[in-house]
Amino acid sequence: MDSTVRFILSLSIGFAVIIGIVRFRRIAPSYYPFIYRVIVVLIVEILNRILTETGHPDAFILLLNIFSYIDFFLFLWLFHNWGLFNRKRSTFITIASIFFVIWLLENSLLTGFFKHNLYFFILYAFALIFFSVSTFNKMVVHERSSIFRNPKFWISLGIIIFYTFFIVVVTTGLSLFMYNVSKEFRRELQGISVYSNLLVNLLYAVAVIWIPRKKNFTSLF
């Protein structure tokens, strides 16, 4: 697939960004981490294009490695706001700290900051899928309204689709599997990932549309 077409399709995250910015002051604050996340993704996609075109691939790898933890942290914050960890701040901080230590150790001791930290990518992708499935289960038990009007449904669905395929693509880059997978197969996977990314970006835009308004509290006095 042509790199220009791939870049244009990656900008589909802009739909969620635009809707999120327009609605930002009116939406529930618990969804702010998701808005921050889609904005960061759009910035990373643009920087990817710039750094690639100007011949600085190592700088983009460094950026991607940094983004990997930011991506995990923002989603973790979102799930914490949703009450997945029973709103225990200590649990949220503990999980964030453990993953930060793992991220730091892999980048500083194993791969270096200028090589893809594939093991952390896979680890946090599994974690986000697990959090999303848990959120689905809680929705089924506690939610009484239509799940199709629930932004949690669309965001969790997007996470499951994207990161499941993401794990498959990243796994083919590990040395354990790399030599058993043809270059053509890896190229086909990367091509399919572009369209799965497009689908997920559209799901995120739908999610932003359904984010509830912030609750206004009126004083009794």
N, C-alpha and C positions, 0 to 999 in steps of 0.2 A: 504494500500500500504506500502511495506517495506520502512523504513526510508532511507536506502542506495540507493534504486532506486529513491526515491524522491529527494535525494541530487544530484545524478548524473544528473537527468533531469533539476534540477535548475541551474546546471553549463552550460546549453545551452546559457546562457547570455554571456558566454565566447566567442562565435563566434563574437558577436558584439564588444566585447572588443578587441579581436585580430585584427579584420579588422580596428577598429577605431584607434588603436595604430599604425598600419602599415601606415595608410593614414593620420595620425594626422597633419603632417606638410604641407600636400597638400590640406587639406579641408578648406572650408570657415569657418572663425573664429566664425561666428554666430551659428555654430553647436557644438562648444566646450562644452557648458553645457550638451548636450546630451551624449557626450563621457564621460565626468566626471560622469554623472549619471549611465551609465552602468558599469563603473569601480567600483563605490561605491556599486552598487547592488551585483557585484561579490564578493567583500570583505565581505559584510554583509552575503551572503549565506555561505561563508567559515567559518566566525566567528560563525554563527548559528550552524553549524555542530560541531565545536570545543567546544563551550560552552555547547551544549546539551550533547555531549558525555562525557564531564568532570563534568557534574552535576552542572552547573551554569545557570539554566533557568532564574533566576532573572536578571542576568547580560545581557542576551540576550534581555529581555523585555526592559531594560533600553536602550540598543543599538537600538532596533527597534523604541522606542519612539523618540529618537534623529534622527534616519534616517527618520522618518515620515516628519519632517520639512525640512530636507535636500532634500528629494525627491521632495517635493512641490516646494521648492525654485529653484532647478535646472530646473525643468520644466517651472516654471514661468519665469525664466531668458531666457529660450529657446523661449518661446512664445513672450517675449518682443523683442528679437532679430529678430524674424520673422515679427515684426511690428504689432502685434495684438492690442497693446495699442497705436497705432499711434506713436510708438517710443518715447513716453513721459516718461522720466525717473522718473518724479514725481509720475506718476500713478503706475509704477512698484514698486517704493519704498513704496508707500502707501499700496498697496495690500500685499507686503511682510511683512510690519510692522504689519498690522492688523492680519494677520494669525499667526505671531510670538506671538503676545499678546494673542491670543486665545489659541495657543499651550501651552504657558507658564502658563496661568491661569488654564487650565484643568489639566496639570501635577502637578502643585504646590498646587492647592486648591481642585480639585475634585478627581482625580484618584491617584495622586502620580506618581513618575517617575518609579516605579517598578510594575505598573499595566498598562495594555494596554489602551492607550488613544483612545478608539473606536470612540468617537464622533468627535474628530479631524480627524481621519482616514476617516470617512464618509464625513465630510465637505470638506476636500481637494480633495477627490476623485470626488465629484460632481463638484467642481471648475475646475478640470483638464478636465473632460468630457465636461463641458461647453466651455472651451477654445478650445478644440479639434473640437467641432462642429462648433464653430465660425471660426476656421481656415479652415475647409472644405468649409464653405460658401464663404470665401474670395477667396479660390482657384478656385471655380466654376466661380466666377465673373471675376477674374483678370488673372488667369493662362491660357495660350494658348497652352502650350505643354502637352504631355500625363501625366496624373496624376500618372500613374504607374511608371514613371521614376522620380517622385517627392518624395523626402524623407519625406516631410511634410505629404504626404498622408499616408505613411506606419507608421510613428511615431504616427500620430493622430489616425489612425485605431487601432494600438496597445493599445494606451491609453484608447480608448473607450471600447474595448473588455475587457482588464484587469480590469479596474476600475469599470466597470459596474458589472462584476462578483464579484469583490472585495467587493463592497457595499453589495451585497446579502450575501456573506459569513460573513462579519463583523457584519451585522445587526442581524444575528442569535445568535451572542454572547452577544447582549444587553439584560439586565435583562427583558426588556419589552416583548421580543419575545422568550427568551431562553426556558421558560417553556412550550411554545406552539409548540416547534420544537423538534422532537425526536433526540436522540444522533446518531441514524443510519443515519438520514437525514443529520445532520451536518457533519458526517463522509463522506458521499457520496459527499457532496458539496466540502469538502476539497480535496477529491480525484480528482474530476473534475477540481478543480482550478489548480492542478499540470499540467494537460495537457493544460489548457488555458494559463498558464504561459509559457509553452514550445512553444506554437504557437506564443505568443506575442514576446518571445525572438528571434524567427526566423524572425518575421516581422521586428524587430529592426535591425537584421543583414542585411536584404535586404535594409533597410533604409540607413545604414551606407555605403553600396556599392554605393548608388545613391547620396550621399552627393556631391554637386558640388565642384570643385576645387576653391581655393582662387583666387581672381582676382589679376593679376600682373599689376601694373601701371608703365608705362615707362615715365620717365621725358622727357620733350620737349628739355631740355638742356643736 
